[in-house]
């Protein structure tokens, strides 16, 4: 795929957990940027409890490998252990249509 592979990941924190979730997501940026194929991950904070993470990868396979890394496992473990989300997070996979 010439334009790469993009993912939008949506998180909504419980009001008392927004700051902790924000820290966990920020802590993922440096190790994710170091991965092969990662073009740019970043988080856009719409409001204090809603986070949208946008990732761009060269290939779908590289994103799948990313999901198996220790830093992703650690972050998801912390999120689940803290019970910090109002609902399960969602990931929307995107491809270029033109």
C-alpha positions in Angstrom: 0.0 0.0 0.0 1.8 3.2 -1.2 0.3 5.5 1.4 0.9 3.2 4.4 -1.5 2.0 7.0 -3.3 4.3 9.5 -5.1 3.6 12.7 -7.3 5.8 14.9 -7.6 4.5 18.5 -10.2 6.1 20.7 -10.1 6.0 24.5 -12.6 7.6 27.0 -11.4 7.7 30.6 -13.5 7.8 33.7 -13.4 11.4 35.1 -11.0 10.4 37.9 -8.7 8.5 35.6 -8.1 11.0 32.7 -4.8 12.2 34.0 -3.4 8.7 34.5 -4.6 7.6 31.1 -2.9 10.6 29.5 0.4 9.7 31.1 0.2 6.1 30.0 -0.5 7.2 26.4 2.3 9.8 26.4 4.7 7.2 27.8 4.0 5.1 24.6 5.2 7.7 22.2 9.0 7.4 22.4 9.2 3.6 22.2 6.6 3.5 19.4 8.4 6.1 17.3 11.5 3.9 17.6 9.8 0.9 15.9 10.5 0.1 12.3 7.8 1.4 10.0 6.2 3.8 12.5 5.8 7.1 10.8 4.2 9.1 13.6 2.1 8.4 16.6 0.5 11.2 18.5 -2.4 11.8 20.8 -4.9 14.6 20.4 -6.7 15.5 23.5 -10.2 16.6 22.6 -11.3 17.1 26.2 -10.0 16.0 29.6 -11.3 12.4 29.3 -11.3 11.6 25.5 -8.1 10.7 23.8 -7.6 9.9 20.1 -4.3 8.3 19.2 -3.4 8.5 15.5 -0.7 6.1 14.2 0.7 5.8 10.7 2.7 2.7 9.7 4.4 1.6 6.5 2.5 -1.8 6.6 -0.4 -3.5 8.4 2.1 -6.2 9.5 4.3 -3.7 11.3 1.3 -2.5 13.2 0.4 -6.0 14.2 4.0 -6.5 15.4 3.7 -3.2 17.4 0.7 -4.7 19.2 2.9 -7.5 20.5 5.6 -5.2 22.0 6.4 -5.1 25.7 5.5 -1.4 25.9 2.0 -1.9 24.4 1.4 -4.9 26.7 2.5 -2.9 29.7 0.2 0.1 28.8 -2.8 -2.1 28.1 -2.1 -4.0 31.4 -2.1 -0.7 33.3 -5.3 0.6 31.6 -7.1 -2.7 32.3 -5.8 -3.0 35.9 -6.9 0.5 36.8 -10.4 0.1 35.2 -10.0 3.5 33.8 -12.1 3.5 30.7 -15.8 4.2 30.5 -16.0 1.6 27.7 -13.6 -0.6 25.8 -11.3 1.4 23.5 -11.8 1.1 19.7 -9.4 1.0 16.8 -10.4 2.1 13.4 -8.1 0.9 10.6 -7.8 3.2 7.6 -6.4 2.8 4.1 -6.1 5.2 1.2 -9.0 5.1 -1.3 -7.4 7.3 -3.9 
